[in-house]
Amino acid sequence: MAGTEKAIERLSGRMSTLDGLYKRGIVTGGLLSKQLKSLLSSKDARIVFKSLVEL
């Protein structure tokens, strides 16, 4: 479970960064969409999915 916790921390950090960039107007529209898609298809997202959803 330690690997899953680290993956969640990394995903959370990336989401916080995206949130900050979005709030400042740096990332919008298509770029935001691409970044979210990248985040959801990342290795960390797969680790979390396999650990918490697929069981």
Residue, then its C-alpha position, 0 to 999 in steps of 0.5 A: m500500500a505504500g506505493t499506492e500512497k506515494a502515487i496518490e501524493r504525486l497525483s495530488g501534487r500534480m492536480s494542485t499544480l494544474d489547479g494553480l496554473y488554471k486559477r492564474g489563467i496560464v492553463t486553459g481550454g485544450l491545454l488543460s484538457k490534454q494535461l488532465k488526460s495525461l494525468l489520468s493515463s499516467k503510471d501513478a493513476r494506473i497504480v491507484f486504479k489497480s490498487l483501489v478499484e480493481l482489487 
